[in-house]
Amino acid sequence: MAMIPRAVLVALCLAVALPMFIPVSGLEAQSAQRQGLEMSREEMQMRILRGFEHRVMRELELSDSQVRQIREISQEHREARGELMRDRRALSRDMDAFARDGGSEAQARILLARQLDLHQREIAIQQSEEDALLEVLSPSGLIRYIKMRSDLVDRIRELERRGRDGRPGGGAYSR
């Protein structure tokens, strides 16, 4: 059974967590599978997004308009995050190859510069997104939103880890 590639999982976690709102729980996903309702990856993503959106709306007491704004902000930053993740994977492969095969000091400096550039880009994306979200949410609301998003990411990672380990709970995110 092939698992969702880690990059897709991370992208889902970030994209899901930022814009839309709380999840189909692992139990609900398992239940759907047991009932023969195997969901495609896209269907599962949409279901998770809708659930997360509903939770954020309820817990932060947001209007439909505010939820829409948050969704738009997230979507605006999704492409940049996707590009960042692709670059991070490429850098990781290059660093693994360097660690395994060696290389010159000049090559090592280039890899280190790329790593620093990735960190700086990530910070810039996060700052831009948080600034935009602060136009919709109060500072305390943003902190609560970030916590909910982090919890969602942790849940998805746990389900994926369980799936890799062969334990129940990972099937909802495998194909």
C-alpha positions, 0 to 999 in steps of 0.5 A: 500500500503506497503512502502519500509522499511526505512532501504531499503530506507536509503540503496538505498539513500546511495548506490545510492548516492555514486556510480551512478548518478541522478534520475528519477525525482518524476514527471517522476516516477509519469508519468510512473505510470500513464501510467501503467508502474509500475516499480519494486523497482529494476527497479526504483533503476536502473533507478535512478542510471543511471540517477544520473550517467549521471548527475554526469558525465555531471556536473563534466565533467568526463570520462567513466573511471572515472565514472566506478571508482566511481561506483566501489568505491561505490560498495566496500563500499556498503556492509560495509554500509549495515552491518552498517545499519543492526547493527544500526537498531538492536541497535535502537530496543534494545535502544527502548526496554531499554527505554520502559522496563528499564534495568541495568546500565551495559546494558545501558553501553553496548548500549552506547558502541555499539552506539559509535562503530557504529559512529566510523565505520561510520566515518571509512567507510566515510573516506575510501570512500572519500580517494578512491574517491579523487584518481578519483576526485579533492577535489572540485569535491568530494565536488560537488559530495557529494552535488549532492548525498545529494540532491538526498537523500533528493529528495528520502526521500521527495518522500517517506515522501509524499507517507507516507502522502498520497500525490502525489509523493511517489508512485514511491517508494512504492509497 
